[in-house]
Amino acid sequence: MEDYRNALRHILFNGEEREDRTGVGTRSVFGISMEFNDIHREFPLLTGKRTHWKSIITELCWFLQGHTNVNYLNERGVSIWDEWADENGELGPIYGAQWRDFGGVDQIEELQWALAHDPFSRRHVVSAWNPAEIPDMALPPCHRSFQVYVSRDGHLDMLFDMRSADMFLGVPFNIASYAALAHILAAPIGAQPRKLRVNVGDAHIYSNHVDKAYELVNRHWPSLPRLSVNRQFGRAGAYEPQDFEIIGYNPMPAIPAPVAV
């Protein structure tokens, strides 16, 4: 996770102060990349502060099943989307809708078919950025697309792009979520997840997170855990949170921080 720590340092020392949509204000830089290697053995779940794995994996299963109502999350004790939902729990056509029904295209199903039948294709891309439906979304996609690469020696790599990144609170969730997705996509084709890369446009630390980010970068970060997928399915949408187990996660204490809505 050293790339993530270095990104936080870079923003803290070089970012510009900016106003933002939430009214909180940010310290921001534009255009950073982070890479996480050997994610099969060293799962990139942040250890410098306790990160809520249950929320991460429940949200990912929710996306993959095509849900856009918070009921699925709430029934499993997760409330991370509640602030954006309407009185009926609806969020509009966000990630789950776009991944599973982008203009009538089930992108996850097509991706899994292509990985199995044409693994070396350069078209293994899934997009959540649908301009026609953004006005109907409670929150436009922050992680807007991802791409998968299968190597000839049996590894699966993934790259995802973010237009906007809440580096202190949101990005540790995103990194772990896409690393878990890499495990899900690798299993049916007999591949091993290897490398995860993230490219970020606006990378920011909210003004009321700055002191907390300084605390985080100066902490000791224990060794990374490992992800065990206890059941394997051919269809990504068949997974439930209980199918995943984090082994050897011994993080530093949490650093509570408010969410900017």
C-alpha positions as CSV (number, residue, x, y, z in Angstrom):
1,M,0.0,0.0,0.0
2,E,3.0,2.3,-0.2
3,D,1.7,3.9,-3.4
4,Y,-1.4,4.9,-1.5
5,R,0.6,6.4,1.4
6,N,2.8,8.3,-1.1
7,A,-0.3,9.7,-2.9
8,L,-1.7,11.0,0.4
9,R,1.7,12.6,1.2
10,H,1.8,14.2,-2.3
11,I,-1.7,15.7,-1.9
12,L,-1.0,16.9,1.7
13,F,2.2,18.7,0.7
14,N,1.4,19.7,-2.9
15,G,-2.3,20.0,-3.3
16,E,-4.2,23.2,-3.9
17,E,-7.1,24.4,-1.8
18,R,-10.3,24.2,-3.7
19,E,-14.0,24.8,-3.2
20,D,-16.2,21.8,-4.0
21,R,-19.8,20.7,-4.5
22,T,-20.3,19.7,-0.9
23,G,-19.2,23.0,0.6
24,V,-16.5,21.3,2.7
25,G,-13.5,22.2,0.6
26,T,-10.6,20.0,-0.5
27,R,-6.9,19.8,-0.9
28,S,-6.5,18.5,-4.4
29,V,-4.1,17.4,-7.2
30,F,-5.0,16.2,-10.7
31,G,-3.7,13.0,-12.3
32,I,-2.2,10.4,-10.0
33,S,-1.7,6.6,-10.4
34,M,-1.3,3.8,-7.8
35,E,-0.3,0.2,-8.3
36,F,-0.8,-2.8,-6.0
37,N,1.1,-6.0,-6.9
38,D,0.6,-9.7,-6.0
39,I,-2.9,-9.1,-4.8
40,H,-3.5,-12.8,-4.6
41,R,-1.1,-13.1,-1.6
42,E,-1.2,-9.5,-0.3
43,F,-4.7,-8.3,-0.5
44,P,-4.8,-4.4,-0.5
45,L,-7.1,-3.8,2.4
46,L,-5.7,-0.8,4.3
47,T,-4.0,-1.7,7.6
48,G,-2.9,1.8,8.6
49,K,-6.5,2.2,10.0
50,R,-9.3,-0.3,10.3
51,T,-11.3,-0.3,7.1
52,H,-14.8,-1.8,7.2
53,W,-14.5,-4.9,5.1
54,K,-18.2,-5.9,5.5
55,S,-19.3,-2.7,3.8
56,I,-16.8,-3.1,1.0
57,I,-17.7,-6.7,0.0
58,T,-21.5,-6.2,0.6
59,E,-21.4,-3.1,-1.7
60,L,-19.5,-5.1,-4.4
61,C,-22.1,-8.0,-4.3
62,W,-24.8,-5.4,-4.5
63,F,-23.3,-3.8,-7.6
64,L,-22.8,-7.2,-9.3
65,Q,-26.4,-8.2,-8.7
66,G,-27.6,-5.0,-10.4
67,H,-29.2,-3.5,-7.3
68,T,-29.8,0.3,-7.0
69,N,-31.9,0.3,-3.8
70,V,-30.3,0.5,-0.4
71,N,-32.6,-2.2,1.0
72,Y,-30.1,-5.0,0.1
73,L,-27.4,-3.1,2.0
74,N,-29.5,-2.2,5.0
75,E,-30.7,-5.8,5.4
76,R,-27.0,-6.8,5.8
77,G,-26.2,-4.0,8.2
78,V,-24.5,-1.6,5.7
79,S,-25.6,2.0,5.5
80,I,-22.8,3.6,3.3
81,W,-25.3,4.7,0.6
82,D,-28.1,5.9,2.9
83,E,-27.2,9.6,2.7
84,W,-27.8,9.7,-1.1
85,A,-31.0,7.5,-1.2
86,D,-34.5,8.9,-1.6
87,E,-37.4,8.2,0.8
88,N,-37.9,4.8,-0.9
89,G,-34.2,3.9,-0.8
90,E,-33.7,4.4,-4.5
91,L,-30.5,5.8,-6.0
92,G,-31.3,5.9,-9.7
93,P,-29.3,4.1,-12.4
94,I,-26.0,4.0,-10.5
95,Y,-23.2,1.3,-10.8
96,G,-25.3,-1.8,-10.5
97,A,-27.7,-0.6,-13.2
98,Q,-24.9,0.4,-15.6
99,W,-22.8,-2.8,-15.0
100,R,-25.8,-5.1,-15.6
101,D,-28.0,-3.1,-18.0
102,F,-26.2,-0.3,-19.9
103,G,-28.6,0.5,-22.7
104,G,-29.7,-3.2,-22.7
105,V,-26.2,-4.6,-22.4
106,D,-25.2,-6.8,-19.4
107,Q,-21.6,-5.7,-19.3
108,I,-20.6,-8.1,-16.6
109,E,-22.1,-11.1,-18.4
110,E,-20.4,-10.0,-21.7
111,L,-17.1,-9.5,-19.9
112,Q,-17.2,-13.0,-18.3
113,W,-18.0,-14.6,-21.7
114,A,-15.2,-12.7,-23.4
115,L,-12.7,-13.6,-20.7
116,A,-13.5,-17.3,-21.2
117,H,-13.6,-17.3,-25.0
118,D,-11.3,-14.5,-26.1
119,P,-9.0,-13.9,-23.0
120,F,-6.4,-11.8,-24.9
121,S,-8.9,-9.3,-26.3
122,R,-8.2,-5.6,-25.7
123,R,-11.9,-5.0,-25.2
124,H,-12.4,-6.3,-21.7
125,V,-13.9,-2.9,-20.5
126,V,-16.9,-2.1,-18.3
127,S,-18.1,1.4,-18.0
128,A,-20.4,3.0,-15.4
129,W,-20.3,6.4,-17.1
130,N,-23.5,6.8,-19.0
131,P,-24.0,10.5,-19.9
132,A,-27.7,10.0,-20.8
133,E,-28.6,8.7,-17.4
134,I,-26.3,10.8,-15.1
135,P,-29.0,13.4,-14.4
136,D,-31.1,10.5,-12.9
137,M,-28.3,9.2,-10.6
138,A,-28.1,10.2,-7.0
139,L,-24.3,10.4,-7.4
140,P,-22.5,10.2,-10.8
141,P,-19.9,7.4,-10.9
142,C,-16.6,8.2,-9.1
143,H,-14.9,5.0,-10.3
144,R,-16.2,5.3,-13.9
145,S,-14.7,2.3,-15.7
146,F,-12.4,-0.7,-15.4
147,Q,-10.4,-2.9,-17.8
148,V,-9.1,-6.5,-17.4
149,Y,-6.0,-8.0,-18.9
150,V,-5.2,-11.7,-19.0
151,S,-1.5,-12.7,-19.4
152,R,-0.3,-15.7,-21.2
153,D,1.2,-17.1,-18.0
154,G,-2.3,-17.3,-16.4
155,H,-2.5,-14.0,-14.4
156,L,-5.3,-11.5,-14.4
157,D,-4.6,-7.8,-14.0
158,M,-7.0,-5.0,-13.6
159,L,-7.0,-1.2,-14.1
160,F,-9.8,1.1,-12.9
161,D,-10.3,4.8,-13.5
162,M,-11.6,7.4,-11.2
163,R,-12.8,10.9,-12.2
164,S,-13.0,11.9,-8.5
165,A,-11.4,10.3,-5.5
166,D,-12.0,11.0,-1.8
167,M,-8.6,9.8,-0.9
168,F,-9.0,9.4,2.9
169,L,-12.4,7.7,3.2
170,G,-13.4,6.4,-0.2
171,V,-10.3,5.2,-2.0
172,P,-9.3,2.5,0.5
173,F,-12.8,1.0,-0.1
174,N,-12.4,1.3,-3.9
175,I,-9.0,-0.4,-3.9
176,A,-10.2,-3.4,-1.9
177,S,-13.4,-3.7,-3.9
178,Y,-11.7,-3.9,-7.2
179,A,-9.1,-6.3,-5.8
180,A,-12.0,-8.6,-4.7
181,L,-13.6,-8.2,-8.2
182,A,-10.3,-9.3,-9.8
183,H,-10.5,-12.5,-7.7
184,I,-14.1,-13.1,-8.8
185,L,-13.3,-12.6,-12.5
186,A,-10.1,-14.7,-12.4
187,A,-11.6,-17.8,-10.8
188,P,-13.9,-19.1,-13.7
189,I,-11.0,-18.9,-16.2
190,G,-8.4,-20.5,-13.9
191,A,-6.4,-17.4,-13.7
192,Q,-4.7,-15.9,-10.6
193,P,-5.2,-12.2,-9.8
194,R,-1.9,-10.3,-9.8
195,K,-1.8,-6.6,-10.3
196,L,-4.3,-3.8,-9.7
197,R,-3.8,-0.2,-10.9
198,V,-5.9,2.9,-10.4
199,N,-5.7,6.1,-12.4
200,V,-7.3,9.1,-10.7
201,G,-8.3,12.5,-12.1
202,D,-9.2,14.8,-9.2
203,A,-7.5,13.2,-6.2
204,H,-8.5,15.1,-3.1
205,I,-8.5,15.1,0.7
206,Y,-11.4,16.9,2.3
207,S,-10.5,19.9,4.4
208,N,-11.9,18.2,7.6
209,H,-9.8,15.1,6.8
210,V,-6.4,16.8,6.5
211,D,-5.3,16.3,10.1
212,K,-6.6,12.7,10.0
213,A,-4.6,12.1,6.8
214,Y,-1.4,13.4,8.5
215,E,-2.0,11.0,11.3
216,L,-2.5,8.1,8.9
217,V,0.6,8.6,6.8
218,N,2.7,8.8,10.0
219,R,1.4,5.6,11.5
220,H,2.9,2.1,11.3
221,W,1.0,0.0,8.7
222,P,0.9,-3.7,9.6
223,S,1.3,-6.4,7.0
224,L,-1.5,-6.9,4.5
225,P,-4.0,-9.7,4.8
226,R,-5.1,-12.4,2.3
227,L,-8.5,-12.8,0.7
228,S,-10.1,-16.3,0.7
229,V,-13.1,-16.9,-1.6
230,N,-14.8,-19.8,0.1
231,R,-17.1,-20.7,-2.9
232,Q,-16.6,-20.1,-6.6
233,F,-19.3,-19.4,-9.1
234,G,-19.2,-19.1,-12.9
235,R,-21.5,-16.0,-12.6
236,A,-20.2,-12.9,-10.8
237,G,-23.7,-12.0,-9.7
238,A,-24.1,-15.2,-7.7
239,Y,-21.8,-14.2,-4.9
240,E,-22.9,-13.1,-1.5
241,P,-20.8,-11.3,1.2
242,Q,-20.4,-14.5,3.3
243,D,-18.6,-16.2,0.4
244,F,-15.5,-14.1,1.2
245,E,-13.1,-14.1,4.2
246,I,-10.3,-11.8,5.1
247,I,-7.4,-13.8,6.7
248,G,-4.7,-12.2,8.9
249,Y,-6.2,-8.6,9.1
250,N,-4.6,-6.9,12.1
251,P,-5.0,-3.2,11.3
252,M,-4.3,-0.1,13.4
253,P,-7.4,1.4,15.1
254,A,-10.0,3.3,13.0
255,I,-9.7,7.0,12.4
256,P,-13.3,8.2,12.3
257,A,-14.1,11.0,9.8
258,P,-17.3,12.6,8.5
259,V,-18.6,11.8,5.0
260,A,-19.0,14.8,2.7
261,V,-22.4,14.4,1.0
